């Protein structure tokens, strides 16, 4: 009797073990199926920032939109007329960056105001570093075109050519600003138009920062020797009444042999000084003839 009970006990133990193994097999299979089954997951982070496409954050500014636009446009015209009557020191820097984010090549040029023996103003190159650039090329004839980038696009006579959309409010340094998206209503082949964003001081209603590019019917406008398209420009208060650009930066990249090289252009203006006797409509020329010709700009 005891032998039969022991035999039955072993039999039930084997059955229970087999049942446990089968249950474990199906449980593992079910869990794996649950893991493989698609479900709601967090979307991957979006790293690309398209600042031009920013959408309006508020239905309207607290001050009437037309009042803001008309006021800063009038100021832009005042600044445009006043700017040629001021000289400034300029530092232009071109940089290339390695994979680790540190500069791998650089070229810098410093320009200061000067006058010829007849009193004609011009910009004189007073210093330039030895270029360590490997990709970018910058020649003396490029200097004039680079400094000729328009500073004041939204004057009263130009407003009718643009659509301005209120975006919202944002702080630039310590200045509270209204933001407007700017887009030309239509483009032409022979004229360049600004497209981007402007930041307007919410107290003085003057433009203190811009970000954007220049376009025409053929596409984006840029110098063929340089890759830069978008420019971020900050302004400073000069003589207590004029907001002139004092810092511009543009970041882009160049592709060489399946390798992308990050590049940067910065322009700094400083030491703004009035230039007596210069017609407001005649800005100082770059590289004008002088007793001592400016040295050539060669990287």
C-alpha positions as a printed NumPy array, in Angstrom:
array([[  0.   ,   0.   ,   0.   ],
       [  2.726,   2.386,   0.871],
       [  4.504,   1.579,  -2.435],
       [  1.358,   2.447,  -4.415],
       [  0.981,   5.766,  -2.536],
       [  4.598,   6.602,  -3.252],
       [  4.114,   5.748,  -6.948],
       [  0.97 ,   7.911,  -7.168],
       [  2.808,  10.724,  -5.373],
       [  5.628,  10.605,  -7.951],
       [  3.099,  10.53 , -10.775],
       [  1.261,  13.617,  -9.502],
       [  4.577,  15.395,  -8.943],
       [  5.511,  14.786, -12.585],
       [  2.097,  15.999, -13.782],
       [  2.324,  19.129, -11.63 ],
       [  5.88 ,  19.819, -12.861],
       [  4.804,  19.405, -16.503],
       [  1.815,  21.677, -15.94 ],
       [  4.047,  24.293, -14.295],
       [  6.503,  24.203, -17.206],
       [  3.695,  24.585, -19.755],
       [  2.226,  27.498, -17.779],
       [  5.631,  29.13 , -17.529],
       [  6.145,  28.728, -21.304],
       [  2.837,  30.418, -22.147],
       [  3.431,  33.148, -19.571],
       [  6.839,  33.994, -21.074],
       [  5.35 ,  33.956, -24.561],
       [  2.548,  36.283, -23.484],
       [  4.964,  38.717, -21.837],
       [  7.187,  38.765, -24.918],
       [  4.178,  39.406, -27.109],
       [  3.182,  42.279, -24.853],
       [  6.686,  43.724, -25.115],
       [  6.644,  43.519, -28.904],
       [  3.159,  44.936, -29.245],
       [  3.315,  48.594, -30.343],
       [  1.897,  51.057, -27.865],
       [  1.884,  54.781, -27.089],
       [  5.457,  56.048, -26.745],
       [  6.951,  59.506, -26.319],
       [  7.942,  61.063, -29.666],
       [ 11.672,  61.496, -30.299],
       [ 13.044,  64.941, -29.456],
       [ 12.995,  67.455, -32.303],
       [ 16.397,  69.089, -32.579],
       [ 15.817,  71.245, -35.635],
       [ 14.761,  74.807, -34.827],
       [ 13.108,  76.806, -37.592],
       [ 12.862,  80.275, -36.136],
       [ 11.394,  81.805, -39.263],
       [  8.349,  79.574, -39.062],
       [  7.365,  80.576, -35.531],
       [  3.606,  80.959, -35.145],
       [  1.779,  83.834, -33.421],
       [  1.656,  83.307, -29.655],
       [ -0.858,  86.071, -28.906],
       [ -3.795,  87.364, -30.93 ],
       [ -2.577,  90.953, -30.776],
       [ -0.101,  93.143, -28.868],
       [ -1.367,  95.374, -26.04 ],
       [ -0.5  ,  98.399, -28.182],
       [ -2.236,  98.639, -31.577],
       [ -0.229,  96.681, -34.111],
       [ -0.274,  99.456, -36.723],
       [  0.994, 101.958, -34.17 ],
       [  4.001,  99.785, -33.333],
       [  4.868,  99.117, -36.979],
       [  4.482, 102.715, -38.135],
       [  6.529, 104.007, -35.217],
       [  9.484, 101.653, -35.626],
       [  9.419, 102.119, -39.414],
       [  9.792, 105.857, -38.974],
       [ 12.667, 105.25 , -36.576],
       [ 14.29 , 102.93 , -39.105],
       [ 14.239, 105.76 , -41.652],
       [ 15.865, 108.117, -39.145],
       [ 18.571, 105.574, -38.411],
       [ 19.142, 104.897, -42.114],
       [ 19.712, 108.595, -42.789],
       [ 21.89 , 109.099, -39.72 ],
       [ 24.13 , 106.017, -40.064],
       [ 26.37 , 107.39 , -42.9  ],
       [ 27.224, 110.339, -40.673],
       [ 28.91 , 108.079, -38.117],
       [ 32.181, 106.223, -38.269],
       [ 32.921, 103.021, -36.426],
       [ 35.554, 100.397, -35.823],
       [ 34.784,  97.001, -37.357],
       [ 36.144,  93.548, -36.611],
       [ 35.283,  90.736, -39.014],
       [ 36.057,  87.161, -38.017],
       [ 35.682,  83.933, -39.976],
       [ 35.961,  80.602, -38.157],
       [ 35.9  ,  76.908, -38.95 ],
       [ 35.206,  74.288, -36.265],
       [ 36.361,  70.743, -35.743],
       [ 34.231,  67.774, -34.716],
       [ 34.833,  68.602, -31.047],
       [ 33.327,  72.084, -31.457],
       [ 36.589,  73.988, -31.012],
       [ 37.932,  76.373, -33.689],
       [ 40.171,  74.616, -36.204],
       [ 40.777,  77.644, -38.432],
       [ 40.346,  81.396, -38.158],
       [ 40.871,  84.688, -39.919],
       [ 40.244,  88.149, -38.465],
       [ 40.441,  91.61 , -39.949],
       [ 40.124,  94.993, -38.208],
       [ 38.94 ,  98.131, -39.997],
       [ 39.004, 101.697, -38.705],
       [ 37.767, 104.97 , -40.194],
       [ 40.256, 107.167, -42.029],
       [ 40.235, 110.15 , -44.4  ],
       [ 42.167, 110.944, -47.534],
       [ 44.261, 114.095, -47.915],
       [ 41.214, 115.734, -49.491],
       [ 39.061, 114.828, -46.517],
       [ 37.145, 111.959, -48.131],
       [ 36.276, 109.248, -45.605],
       [ 37.068, 105.597, -46.175],
       [ 37.505, 102.411, -44.164],
       [ 41.127, 101.427, -43.675],
       [ 42.349,  97.942, -42.839],
       [ 44.599,  98.352, -39.798],
       [ 45.153,  94.727, -38.87 ],
       [ 44.604,  91.231, -40.21 ],
       [ 45.713,  87.911, -38.808],
       [ 47.421,  85.118, -40.681],
       [ 44.653,  82.869, -41.931],
       [ 44.467,  79.28 , -40.717],
       [ 41.243,  78.6  , -42.646],
       [ 41.137,  75.435, -44.726],
       [ 37.815,  75.813, -46.532],
       [ 36.576,  79.411, -46.457],
       [ 38.079,  81.958, -48.838],
       [ 37.902,  85.716, -48.354],
       [ 39.454,  88.294, -50.672],
       [ 39.727,  92.087, -50.464],
       [ 36.937,  92.609, -52.994],
       [ 34.602,  90.607, -50.723],
       [ 34.941,  93.138, -47.932],
       [ 32.831,  95.849, -49.527],
       [ 30.02 ,  93.447, -50.371],
       [ 30.013,  92.022, -46.872],
       [ 29.779,  95.432, -45.191],
       [ 27.12 ,  96.532, -47.688],
       [ 24.52 ,  94.152, -46.231],
       [ 21.463,  96.407, -45.671],
       [ 20.897,  97.379, -42.05 ],
       [ 17.448,  98.951, -42.206],
       [ 14.916,  97.151, -44.405],
       [ 11.584,  98.197, -42.902],
       [ 11.445, 101.926, -43.603],
       [  8.059, 103.567, -44.331],
       [  8.573, 103.418, -48.098],
       [  9.252,  99.66 , -47.895],
       [  6.448,  98.638, -45.544],
       [  3.887,  98.174, -48.305],
       [  6.059,  95.411, -49.792],
       [  5.919,  93.256, -46.634],
       [  3.477,  91.284, -44.517],
       [  4.178,  91.677, -40.787],
       [  2.634,  89.22 , -38.328],
       [  2.692,  89.755, -34.58 ],
       [  4.294,  86.76 , -32.856],
       [  4.35 ,  87.622, -29.162],
       [  6.684,  89.041, -26.527],
       [ 10.26 ,  88.05 , -25.738],
       [ 13.102,  89.544, -23.743],
       [ 16.323,  90.534, -25.503],
       [ 18.985,  90.983, -22.843],
       [ 17.099,  93.222, -20.404],
       [ 14.683,  94.727, -22.943],
       [ 11.095,  93.525, -23.232],
       [ 10.23 ,  93.28 , -26.916],
       [  7.371,  92.719, -29.317],
       [  8.212,  90.132, -31.984],
       [  7.076,  90.355, -35.598],
       [  7.531,  87.871, -38.401],
       [  8.431,  89.633, -41.658],
       [  7.809,  88.223, -45.12 ],
       [  7.816,  89.958, -48.518],
       [  4.477,  89.946, -50.314],
       [  6.277,  89.094, -53.539],
       [  9.873,  88.953, -54.682],
       [ 11.654,  90.356, -57.702],
       [ 14.691,  89.282, -59.661],
       [ 16.579,  92.577, -59.413],
       [ 15.826,  93.439, -55.756],
       [ 16.566,  91.777, -52.45 ],
       [ 13.982,  91.503, -49.687],
       [ 14.298,  90.681, -45.989],
       [ 12.566,  87.626, -44.532],
       [ 12.768,  86.838, -40.844],
       [ 11.974,  88.212, -37.403],
       [ 12.339,  91.612, -35.753],
       [ 12.328,  92.446, -32.046],
       [ 10.884,  95.852, -31.118],
       [ 11.459,  97.557, -27.76 ],
       [  8.029,  97.69 , -26.083],
       [  8.761, 101.142, -24.613],
       [ 10.568, 103.108, -27.319],
       [  9.092, 101.04 , -30.201],
       [ 12.434, 100.744, -31.989],
       [ 14.013,  97.647, -33.542],
       [ 16.723,  96.25 , -31.267],
       [ 17.352,  92.878, -32.937],
       [ 16.768,  91.128, -36.257],
       [ 17.146,  87.555, -37.463],
       [ 16.679,  86.486, -41.047],
       [ 17.966,  86.373, -44.593],
       [ 17.752,  88.24 , -47.889],
       [ 15.916,  86.702, -50.812],
       [ 14.955,  87.493, -54.389],
       [ 13.218,  85.686, -57.228],
       [ 16.16 ,  83.336, -57.68 ],
       [ 16.26 ,  82.262, -54.016],
       [ 18.437,  83.052, -50.996],
       [ 20.989,  85.83 , -51.408],
       [ 24.544,  85.138, -50.281],
       [ 28.103,  85.703, -51.382],
       [ 29.285,  82.864, -53.632],
       [ 32.552,  82.579, -51.681],
       [ 30.835,  82.174, -48.302],
       [ 28.026,  79.841, -47.146],
       [ 26.238,  82.233, -44.789],
       [ 22.543,  82.967, -45.318],
       [ 20.842,  83.739, -41.985],
       [ 22.12 ,  86.65 , -39.909],
       [ 21.327,  87.45 , -36.274],
       [ 21.992,  91.134, -35.586],
       [ 21.909,  93.029, -32.304],
       [ 21.85 ,  96.811, -32.008],
       [ 23.114,  99.338, -29.494],
       [ 21.939, 102.797, -28.598],
       [ 24.287, 105.385, -30.125],
       [ 24.344, 109.047, -29.126],
       [ 21.297, 108.396, -26.975],
       [ 18.907, 108.241, -29.962],
       [ 20.109, 105.946, -32.757],
       [ 19.955, 102.156, -32.614],
       [ 22.794, 101.031, -34.886],
       [ 23.857,  97.384, -35.441],
       [ 26.841,  96.501, -33.286],
       [ 27.001,  92.683, -33.584],
       [ 26.094,  90.262, -36.378],
       [ 26.583,  86.522, -36.383],
       [ 25.869,  83.785, -38.911],
       [ 26.445,  80.037, -38.551],
       [ 26.46 ,  77.597, -41.435],
       [ 28.389,  74.608, -42.74 ],
       [ 30.391,  73.52 , -45.768],
       [ 30.44 ,  69.971, -47.132],
       [ 33.804,  68.595, -48.2  ],
       [ 34.35 ,  64.949, -49.174],
       [ 31.305,  63.658, -47.278],
       [ 32.375,  65.677, -44.239],
       [ 30.537,  68.665, -42.809],
       [ 32.595,  71.58 , -41.521],
       [ 30.824,  74.079, -39.276],
       [ 31.638,  77.719, -40.002],
       [ 30.859,  81.071, -38.399],
       [ 30.966,  84.708, -39.393],
       [ 30.883,  87.534, -36.835],
       [ 31.008,  91.276, -37.401],
       [ 31.408,  93.721, -34.538],
       [ 30.951,  97.482, -34.737],
       [ 32.237,  99.753, -31.957],
       [ 33.426, 103.297, -31.238],
       [ 30.637, 105.058, -33.107],
       [ 31.567, 108.678, -33.657],
       [ 29.893, 111.463, -35.632],
       [ 31.669, 112.433, -38.827],
       [ 31.329, 116.21 , -39.355],
       [ 30.975, 117.444, -42.908],
       [ 29.84 , 114.146, -44.449],
       [ 26.593, 114.195, -46.391],
       [ 24.033, 111.941, -44.751],
       [ 23.268, 110.23 , -48.021],
       [ 26.914, 109.399, -48.806],
       [ 28.27 , 106.622, -46.566],
       [ 32.024, 106.111, -46.255],
       [ 33.318, 103.834, -48.998],
       [ 35.336, 100.701, -48.341],
       [ 38.867, 100.754, -49.701],
       [ 38.658, 104.247, -51.214],
       [ 41.861, 105.694, -52.604],
       [ 44.138, 107.264, -50.032],
       [ 47.761, 108.378, -49.719],
       [ 48.474, 105.015, -48.142],
       [ 46.418, 102.328, -49.883],
       [ 44.747,  99.787, -47.6  ],
       [ 46.625,  96.49 , -47.501],
       [ 44.976,  93.696, -49.498],
       [ 42.735,  91.26 , -47.663],
       [ 44.167,  87.82 , -48.301],
       [ 43.579,  84.863, -45.978]])
